[in-house]
Amino acid sequence: MSDRQTGQAAARLVSLTGRDAAGRPLFLVHAVGGTVNAYGALAKELAGTCAVTGIEAFGISEGEPVAGLAQMVERYVAAVRGAQPEGPYRIAGWSMGGIVAFEMTRELERRGVGVEFVALMDSPFDRPWGEPEGAGEVGTPALRVAFAEDVAGSLGWDMPQDADGDPLGWLAVAVAGDPHSKYLPLVREDLERRFAVFCAHARAVRHYRPSGPVDAELRLLFPDGSMFPEDSARWAALSRTGARRTVVKGDHHSFLKAPVVSEVARFLGDA
């Protein structure tokens, strides 16, 4: 039964440059955390070049997290085609978002639909995500630490070592700004909901391997402080028509912020 038949939306699309932005759309897929907040600066840089639409995960503001990568790809492809009925498409993603973008491209091409380019930004090629092999159920301490570190990194913070015992508690206080804030329970509730999304996505790509090559141009952008320094070359081998590769300054989070984000925008906006 299709999502439309069950009343389930295909995906949550978020306009990041406004509906009146010029140019063919660029779809940016969420990373493991599920939000598209990290793309704010990038969308601002691209606003004069193309319309930028973020694909936000279920579970962030509505619905239940999607635990399977195949289901995620199917829903997001349906949403993209609903927003832009005719190809070719432009799709990109940071971190896990690049994995999903790549598999969306595979699915579109399988259906005979053209993709102009798919861009992967510091995306891992084939390694487990978040927790070690053999770890227990979702929600393990290791995964809680990984989630807190990911959120903290996106905000430019370093998580102290003594926060390992209750990383979400530390994060809630850091976000609320005061351990006695009346908003602290609401912040903690929001973080727990986002953590559930993070867990679902970590499971979805934990044993990921690319399903095959693509015909689309593959654009690969990795920071010089990447967590996956060997993976750009491995991805490059999966384009039948060639890959464009570039390296920018920064680490897994900082390259999407000023001033480096302007280089990222030029790489993605170059037709």
RODRENTOR-437795 format. One record per residue (C-alpha): residue number from 1; y, z, x. Coordinates in Angstrom, 2 decimals. Each point is the difference from the previous one (the first is absolute). Example, Ala and Ser with C-alpha at 12.3 -4.5 7.8 and 13.67 -1.06 7.14 Angstrom:
2
 num      yy      zz      xx
   1   -4.50    7.80   12.30
   2    3.44   -0.66    1.37
END
This chain:
271
 num      yy      zz      xx
   1    0.00    0.00    0.00
   2    3.41   -0.95    1.38
   3    2.95    2.33    0.56
   4    1.89   -1.85   -2.73
   5   -2.81    0.63   -2.49
   6   -0.07    3.71    0.76
   7    3.78    0.28   -0.15
   8    0.16    0.89    3.70
   9    2.92   -1.51    1.90
  10   -0.94   -2.16    2.97
  11    2.35    1.81    2.38
  12    3.37    1.68    0.20
  13    2.55   -2.47    1.40
  14    3.26    1.41    1.33
  15    3.01   -2.24    0.58
  16    1.44    1.00    3.38
  17    2.85   -2.52    0.21
  18    0.99   -0.43   -3.64
  19   -1.05   -2.67   -2.43
  20    2.82   -2.37    0.98
  21   -0.97   -0.23    3.68
  22   -0.38   -3.58    1.20
  23   -3.04   -1.65    1.51
  24   -3.72    0.00   -0.63
  25   -1.34    3.55   -0.43
  26   -1.55    2.02    2.77
  27   -2.57    2.52   -1.24
  28   -0.36    3.17    2.06
  29   -3.19    1.99   -0.53
  30    0.06    3.79    0.20
  31   -1.56    1.82    2.94
  32   -2.64    2.75   -0.26
  33    2.47    2.43   -1.58
  34    0.48   -2.31   -2.97
  35    3.80   -0.15   -0.19
  36    2.32   -2.83    1.05
  37    2.74    2.36    1.22
  38   -0.56   -0.99    3.62
  39    1.16   -3.54   -0.79
  40    3.51    0.99   -1.10
  41    1.77   -0.89    3.24
  42   -2.02   -3.19    0.40
  43    0.83   -1.15   -3.53
  44    3.69    0.62    0.63
  45   -0.16   -2.20    3.10
  46   -1.80   -2.75   -1.92
  47    2.19    0.10   -3.11
  48    1.96   -3.11    0.97
  49   -3.14   -1.93    0.91
  50   -2.53    0.58   -2.76
  51   -0.86    2.14   -2.99
  52   -2.16    2.91    1.14
  53   -2.49    1.60   -2.39
  54   -2.01    3.06    0.92
  55   -3.52    0.62   -1.31
  56   -0.31    3.74   -0.65
  57   -3.35    1.71   -0.44
  58   -1.33    1.49   -3.19
  59    0.12    3.78   -0.05
  60    3.46    0.32    1.52
  61    1.95   -0.04   -3.24
  62   -2.63   -0.98   -2.58
  63   -3.68   -0.69   -0.44
  64   -2.91    1.03    2.20
  65   -0.46   -0.99    3.66
  66   -2.08   -3.12    0.60
  67   -2.81    0.95    2.34
  68   -1.54   -3.41    0.71
  69    1.57   -2.63    2.24
  70   -1.46   -2.90   -2.03
  71    1.44    1.40   -3.23
  72    3.34    0.53    1.69
  73    0.08   -3.59    1.24
  74   -0.94   -1.38   -3.42
  75    2.73    1.96   -1.77
  76    2.69   -0.80    2.53
  77   -0.81   -3.71    0.02
  78    0.30    0.00   -3.80
  79    3.37    1.76    0.23
  80    1.35   -2.39    2.63
  81   -1.07   -3.05   -1.99
  82    1.55    1.50   -3.10
  83    3.32    0.44    1.78
  84   -0.19   -3.37    1.80
  85   -2.30   -2.37   -1.94
  86   -0.02   -2.73    2.65
  87   -0.61    0.21    3.74
  88    0.30   -0.13    2.85
  89    0.33    3.74    0.44
  90    1.46    2.23    2.67
  91   -1.77    3.32    0.43
  92    0.43    2.75    2.57
  93   -0.98    3.59    0.57
  94    0.41    2.85    2.43
  95   -3.01    1.95    1.25
  96   -2.65    0.05   -2.78
  97    2.34   -2.27   -1.98
  98   -0.75   -2.76    2.49
  99   -3.73    0.36   -0.67
 100    0.56   -0.36   -3.75
 101    2.41   -2.91    0.53
 102   -2.57   -1.78    2.15
 103   -2.75    0.42   -2.58
 104    2.39   -1.12   -2.77
 105    0.55   -3.17    2.01
 106   -3.74   -0.49    0.30
 107   -0.35    0.36   -3.77
 108    2.90   -2.36   -0.80
 109   -1.39   -2.64    2.32
 110   -3.45    0.44   -1.52
 111    1.62   -0.93   -3.33
 112    1.61   -3.08    1.55
 113    3.49    1.51    0.06
 114    2.25   -0.51    3.03
 115    1.47    2.79    2.10
 116    2.90   -0.95    2.28
 117   -0.53    3.00    2.26
 118   -1.48    3.46    0.04
 119    1.60    2.53    2.33
 120   -1.71    3.09    1.37
 121    2.17    2.71    1.51
 122   -1.86    2.45    2.26
 123   -3.16   -0.32   -2.09
 124   -3.39    1.27    1.27
 125   -2.78   -2.56    0.29
 126   -3.24    1.84   -0.68
 127    0.09    3.70    0.65
 128   -0.59    3.03   -2.23
 129    3.14    1.40   -1.61
 130    1.19    3.55   -0.04
 131   -3.19    1.98    0.48
 132   -2.88   -0.22    2.48
 133   -3.38   -1.53   -0.73
 134   -2.29    2.48   -1.71
 135    2.83    1.97   -1.57
 136   -0.56    1.55   -3.40
 137    1.66   -0.61   -3.31
 138    3.54   -1.25   -0.50
 139    2.48    2.81    0.51
 140   -1.43    1.30    3.27
 141    2.38    1.88    2.32
 142    0.08   -2.96    2.40
 143    1.19   -2.32   -2.75
 144    2.65    2.51   -1.15
 145    1.35    0.11    3.53
 146   -0.02   -3.81    0.21
 147    1.94   -0.24   -3.27
 148    2.60    2.57    1.05
 149    0.45   -1.68    3.38
 150    0.41   -3.38   -1.69
 151    2.68    1.24   -2.40
 152    1.75    1.96    2.74
 153   -0.05   -3.04    2.29
 154    1.59   -2.15   -2.68
 155    2.82    2.55   -0.22
 156    0.41    0.22    3.76
 157   -1.46    3.51    0.21
 158   -2.66    1.50    2.26
 159   -2.49    2.30   -1.66
 160   -0.34    3.28    1.95
 161   -3.45    0.94    1.23
 162   -0.02    3.26   -1.94
 163    0.27   -1.98   -3.26
 164   -3.64   -1.13    0.23
 165   -1.15    2.86   -2.22
 166    2.02   -1.22   -2.99
 167    1.60   -3.33    0.89
 168    1.02   -0.80   -3.58
 169    1.58    3.43   -0.32
 170    2.04   -0.58    3.14
 171    0.96   -3.47   -1.21
 172    1.06    1.31   -3.42
 173    2.32    2.55    1.61
 174    1.39   -2.63    2.38
 175    0.73   -2.39   -2.87
 176    1.43    2.69   -2.27
 177    2.16    1.27    2.87
 178   -0.51    3.68   -0.84
 179   -3.19    2.10   -0.30
 180    1.60    1.78   -2.96
 181    1.20   -3.13   -1.79
 182   -0.63   -0.04   -3.74
 183   -1.10   -3.62    0.43
 184   -2.79    0.85    2.44
 185   -2.81    0.02   -2.65
 186    1.12   -3.43   -1.25
 187    0.13   -1.37    3.54
 188   -3.48    1.37    0.70
 189   -1.33   -1.52   -3.23
 190    1.46   -3.39    0.93
 191   -1.50    0.19    3.49
 192   -3.44    0.88   -1.39
 193    0.17   -3.06   -2.28
 194    0.99   -2.21    2.91
 195   -2.75    1.53    2.10
 196   -2.55   -1.05   -2.63
 197    1.28   -3.57    0.35
 198   -0.20    0.25    3.79
 199   -3.62    1.21   -0.25
 200   -1.00   -2.83   -2.32
 201    1.50   -2.59    2.32
 202   -1.51    1.60    3.10
 203   -3.41   -0.32   -1.62
 204    0.69   -3.58   -1.10
 205    0.59   -1.24    3.55
 206   -2.02    2.50    1.99
 207   -2.68   -2.52    0.95
 208    2.16   -3.09   -0.33
 209   -0.87   -3.22    1.78
 210    1.95   -3.23   -0.64
 211   -1.93   -2.19   -2.45
 212    0.71   -3.23    1.90
 213    2.75   -2.33    1.27
 214    3.00   -1.32   -1.94
 215    1.71   -3.40   -0.13
 216    3.44    1.57   -0.33
 217    2.24    0.54    2.97
 218   -0.69    3.50    1.27
 219    3.05    1.93    1.19
 220   -0.77    3.05    2.10
 221    2.67    2.53    0.92
 222   -0.96    3.07    2.00
 223    2.24    2.62    1.69
 224   -0.46    0.65    3.71
 225   -1.03    3.54   -0.92
 226   -2.65   -1.17   -2.46
 227   -2.99    2.16   -0.86
 228   -2.03   -3.22    0.01
 229    1.03   -1.79    3.21
 230   -3.01   -2.34    0.14
 231   -0.04   -1.01   -3.64
 232    2.72   -2.67   -0.01
 233   -2.21   -2.32    2.08
 234   -3.01    0.72   -2.23
 235    1.92   -0.89   -3.14
 236    1.41   -3.15    1.62
 237   -3.49   -1.47    0.26
 238   -0.28    0.02   -3.81
 239    2.53   -2.74   -0.81
 240   -1.29   -3.57   -0.14
 241    3.55   -1.38    0.30
 242    1.40    2.30    2.66
 243    1.58    3.41    0.34
 244    3.52    1.02    0.98
 245    0.16    3.25    1.92
 246    2.87    2.18    1.09
 247    0.50    3.47    1.44
 248    2.96    2.24   -0.80
 249    1.12    3.37    1.29
 250   -1.16    3.16   -1.70
 251   -3.05    1.77   -1.38
 252   -1.99   -0.23   -3.23
 253    2.90    1.31   -2.11
 254    3.22   -0.55    1.93
 255   -0.11   -3.81    0.22
 256    0.72   -0.21   -3.75
 257    3.27    1.86    0.51
 258    3.33   -1.07    1.52
 259    0.68   -1.55    2.41
 260   -3.43   -1.60    0.59
 261   -0.50   -0.86   -3.68
 262    2.49   -2.87    0.38
 263   -2.48   -1.69    2.38
 264   -2.78    0.54   -2.52
 265    2.15   -1.61   -2.70
 266    0.68   -3.06    2.16
 267   -3.71   -0.40    0.66
 268   -0.87    0.16   -3.69
 269    2.99   -1.97   -1.24
 270   -0.44   -2.92    2.38
 271   -1.29   -2.93   -2.01
END
